[in-house]
Amino acid sequence: MLYEITVGQLVHQLQTFNPDLPVYFAINPDWPHAHRIGRMVETTGTDGAVYIAENGQEGVLPPAIRSQLDWADV
């Protein structure tokens, strides 16, 4: 199931965490790695959106994180 959130929802969720912690993307349950967040750009118009670029790979996700994301161990 696809899940889409708004910028406001993302900001709201991020405000619940320690602001000094690094942020990573967890990508692809079949190849579970953490990726650093890169540049962010906004498009405007009827198809407006915000895109967050990947900025390098940090490493394999720990099993506990995969479990919390409901990703099977690989």
C-alpha positions as CSV (number, residue, x, y, z in Angstrom):
1,M,0.0,0.0,0.0
2,L,1.3,3.4,-0.9
3,Y,1.5,6.0,1.8
4,E,1.7,9.7,1.0
5,I,2.2,12.4,3.6
6,T,2.2,16.2,3.4
7,V,5.1,18.6,4.4
8,G,3.0,19.6,7.4
9,Q,2.5,16.0,8.5
10,L,6.3,15.3,8.1
11,V,7.2,18.4,10.1
12,H,4.7,17.4,12.8
13,Q,6.2,13.9,13.1
14,L,9.8,15.1,13.1
15,Q,9.0,17.6,16.0
16,T,8.4,14.6,18.3
17,F,12.1,13.6,18.0
18,N,15.3,15.0,19.5
19,P,16.3,17.8,17.1
20,D,20.0,17.0,17.4
21,L,19.6,13.4,16.0
22,P,20.7,12.7,12.4
23,V,18.0,11.7,9.9
24,Y,18.2,8.9,7.4
25,F,15.9,7.2,4.8
26,A,15.3,3.5,5.3
27,I,15.0,2.2,1.7
28,N,13.9,-1.1,0.2
29,P,13.0,-4.0,2.6
30,D,14.8,-6.4,0.2
31,W,18.0,-4.4,0.5
32,P,17.6,-2.7,3.9
33,H,20.1,0.2,4.0
34,A,19.9,3.6,5.6
35,H,20.5,6.6,3.3
36,R,21.5,10.1,4.1
37,I,19.0,12.9,3.2
38,G,20.2,15.4,0.6
39,R,18.8,18.4,-1.1
40,M,15.1,19.2,-1.0
41,V,13.3,20.9,-3.9
42,E,9.7,22.0,-4.5
43,T,7.7,22.0,-7.7
44,T,4.8,24.3,-8.1
45,G,1.6,24.3,-10.0
46,T,-1.2,21.7,-10.1
47,D,1.3,18.8,-9.6
48,G,3.3,20.6,-6.9
49,A,5.3,18.4,-4.6
50,V,8.5,18.4,-2.5
51,Y,11.3,16.0,-3.4
52,I,14.0,14.9,-1.0
53,A,17.2,13.6,-2.7
54,E,19.3,10.7,-1.4
55,N,22.8,11.8,-0.4
56,G,24.8,8.5,0.0
57,Q,24.4,5.3,1.8
58,E,25.1,5.0,5.6
59,G,24.9,1.2,6.0
60,V,22.7,-1.7,6.6
61,L,19.7,-1.2,8.9
62,P,20.0,-2.9,12.3
63,P,17.6,-5.9,12.7
64,A,15.6,-4.0,15.4
65,I,14.8,-1.2,13.0
66,R,13.8,-3.6,10.3
67,S,11.5,-5.3,12.8
68,Q,9.9,-1.9,13.8
69,L,9.3,-1.2,10.1
70,D,7.7,-4.6,9.7
71,W,10.4,-5.6,7.2
72,A,11.3,-9.3,7.2
73,D,14.9,-10.2,8.1
74,V,17.0,-10.7,5.0
